[in-house]
Amino acid sequence: MNIPSKLIEDAVTEISRLPGIGKKTALRLSLHLLKQNPAHAEALALSITTMRNEVQYCQTCHNISDRPICSICSNPKRDGSVICVVEDIQDVLAIENTNQFQGKYHVLGGVISPLQGIGPEELHIESLVERVSDREAEEPIKEIILALSATMEGDTTSFYLGKRLKDFDVKVSTIARGIPVGGELEYTDEVTLGRSIMTRVNYSTE
């Protein structure tokens, strides 16, 4: 792409690093910003820098947060006895958009994938086991919902978690298969996802 300005070319290069944005879209966005009031571009740059430097991960569930404990974990109206285990932060947002789940979450940060070199030790599994095993907690956990994508890696992770949790006095369930096999949770429509949460079934490793 022949761009007469090195400054715009640098901006296009950086913007095109974002997922789903090619060089043409990056150029269009760069030219759009160039036409705007300089204050708009400065506000955008500041918000991105602030987000990158100050957003943290919840010490309890590993969701994104502005504080050490996220707004969901610290909300007394949420049912802390029910934990929904998800692969990533996008899945928390997807389930929250259904308005069907009032429990709390645990973000694994991925799924077990030997082909990609991702084992259980790379995920937030031990902290989940610690949460389940803490019977002196203010709200002891009674149910774990495995809300992982219906892929081979998701099923492998669910099976592993089922094995790890089977010796605890906790119900382990999985969302109903309204989610298509091979489908990503993030892209499932809200009605289907909400019904899957509400009609969850017991999870068995047998």
C-alpha positions in Angstrom: 0.0 0.0 0.0 1.6 3.3 -1.2 0.9 6.0 1.4 2.5 9.4 0.9 2.8 10.0 4.6 5.1 7.9 6.8 3.2 9.1 9.9 -0.1 7.8 8.5 1.6 4.6 7.3 2.8 3.9 10.9 -0.7 4.5 12.2 -2.1 2.1 9.5 0.4 -0.5 10.5 -0.5 -0.4 14.2 -4.3 -0.3 13.6 -4.1 -3.2 11.2 -2.6 -5.3 14.0 -6.1 -5.4 15.6 -8.1 -8.5 14.9 -10.4 -8.3 11.9 -8.9 -5.1 10.6 -7.1 -5.1 7.3 -4.9 -2.4 5.8 -7.7 -0.8 3.9 -9.9 -0.5 7.0 -6.9 0.7 9.0 -6.3 3.4 6.4 -10.0 4.5 6.4 -9.9 4.8 10.2 -6.6 6.7 10.2 -8.0 9.2 7.7 -11.2 9.5 9.7 -9.2 10.4 12.8 -7.2 12.9 10.8 -10.3 14.8 9.9 -11.6 14.9 13.5 -11.0 17.5 16.2 -7.5 16.7 17.7 -9.2 16.4 21.1 -11.1 13.3 19.8 -7.9 11.5 18.8 -6.2 12.5 22.1 -9.1 11.2 24.1 -9.0 7.9 22.1 -5.3 7.5 22.7 -5.6 8.4 26.4 -8.5 5.9 26.9 -6.4 3.1 25.2 -3.3 3.9 27.3 -5.3 4.1 30.5 -7.1 0.8 29.7 -3.9 -1.0 29.0 -2.1 0.3 32.1 -4.9 0.2 34.7 -7.3 -2.6 33.8 -6.5 -5.7 35.9 -7.8 -9.2 36.5 -10.0 -10.1 39.4 -8.1 -12.0 42.1 -11.0 -14.3 42.6 -12.5 -15.2 39.2 -9.9 -13.8 36.8 -12.4 -11.6 35.0 -11.4 -8.1 33.9 -11.8 -5.4 36.5 -10.9 -1.9 37.5 -10.3 -3.1 41.1 -8.6 -6.2 42.7 -12.1 -7.8 43.0 -14.4 -7.4 40.1 -17.9 -5.9 40.3 -19.6 -9.4 39.9 -17.6 -11.1 42.7 -18.2 -8.1 45.0 -21.9 -7.9 44.3 -23.8 -9.2 47.3 -26.9 -9.8 45.2 -25.1 -12.4 43.1 -25.4 -16.1 44.2 -21.8 -17.1 45.2 -22.8 -20.7 45.7 -23.1 -21.2 41.9 -20.0 -20.7 39.8 -20.1 -20.7 36.0 -16.8 -21.8 34.5 -16.0 -20.2 31.2 -13.1 -20.2 28.8 -12.5 -16.5 28.4 -13.7 -13.0 29.3 -15.8 -12.8 26.1 -17.9 -15.7 27.4 -18.7 -13.8 30.6 -19.9 -10.9 28.6 -22.0 -13.2 26.4 -23.7 -14.9 29.3 -24.3 -11.6 31.2 -26.1 -10.3 28.1 -28.7 -13.1 28.5 -29.7 -11.8 31.9 -30.4 -15.5 32.8 -27.6 -16.1 35.2 -27.3 -14.6 38.7 -24.3 -16.6 40.1 -20.6 -15.8 39.8 -17.9 -16.9 37.4 -14.5 -18.4 37.0 -12.5 -17.6 33.9 -10.0 -20.4 32.9 -8.1 -18.3 30.4 -8.3 -20.9 27.7 -9.0 -24.6 27.3 -6.7 -27.7 27.3 -5.2 -28.1 23.9 -2.2 -30.4 23.6 -1.7 -29.5 20.0 -1.1 -25.9 21.0 0.9 -26.9 24.1 -1.8 -25.7 26.5 -2.1 -28.1 29.5 -4.0 -27.8 32.8 -1.1 -25.9 34.4 -1.5 -23.0 32.0 -5.1 -22.4 33.0 -6.7 -21.1 36.2 -7.8 -24.5 37.3 -6.0 -24.7 40.7 -7.6 -21.5 41.8 -11.0 -23.0 40.9 -10.2 -26.1 43.0 -9.2 -23.8 45.9 -12.5 -22.0 45.7 -14.5 -25.2 45.7 -12.5 -26.7 48.6 -12.9 -23.7 50.8 -15.8 -24.9 52.9 -15.2 -22.0 55.4 -16.0 -19.4 52.7 -18.8 -17.0 53.4 -20.7 -18.6 50.6 -19.6 -22.3 50.1 -19.9 -23.4 46.5 -22.7 -25.8 45.8 -22.7 -26.0 42.0 -20.2 -25.7 39.2 -21.6 -25.0 35.8 -19.2 -26.0 33.0 -20.1 -23.5 30.2 -17.3 -24.3 27.7 -17.6 -24.3 23.9 -18.8 -27.5 22.3 -15.4 -28.3 20.7 -13.0 -31.2 21.3 -10.8 -28.9 23.4 -13.8 -27.7 25.4 -15.1 -31.2 26.0 -11.6 -32.3 27.0 -11.4 -29.5 29.5 -14.8 -30.3 30.9 -13.9 -33.9 31.4 -10.7 -32.9 33.2 -12.5 -30.5 35.5 -15.2 -33.1 36.2 -12.4 -35.5 37.3 -10.8 -32.9 39.5 -14.1 -31.9 41.2 -15.7 -35.3 41.6 -14.4 -35.8 45.2 -15.9 -32.5 46.4 -19.4 -32.1 47.8 -20.4 -30.0 44.8 -22.9 -30.5 42.0 -21.2 -30.3 38.6 -23.4 -29.5 35.6 -23.0 -28.4 32.0 -25.0 -26.1 29.9 -27.6 -27.9 27.7 -26.5 -28.6 24.1 -28.5 -25.9 22.6 -25.0 -24.7 21.7 -24.1 -26.4 18.3 -21.3 -28.9 18.4 -18.1 -27.2 17.2 -19.6 -23.8 18.0 -17.9 -21.0 19.9 -19.8 -19.7 23.0 -18.9 -16.1 22.1 -20.8 -16.2 18.8 -23.9 -18.0 20.1 -27.1 -16.0 20.0 -28.4 -14.7 23.4 -31.7 -16.7 23.4 -30.0 -20.0 22.8 -27.2 -19.2 25.3 -29.8 -18.1 27.9 -31.9 -21.3 27.5 -28.7 -23.4 27.7 -27.9 -21.9 31.1 -31.4 -22.3 32.4 -31.7 -25.9 31.2 -28.3 -27.1 32.3 -27.8 -30.8 33.1 -25.6 -32.8 35.5 -22.1 -33.4 34.2 -20.7 -36.9 34.4 -17.2 -38.2 33.8 -18.5 -41.8 33.5 
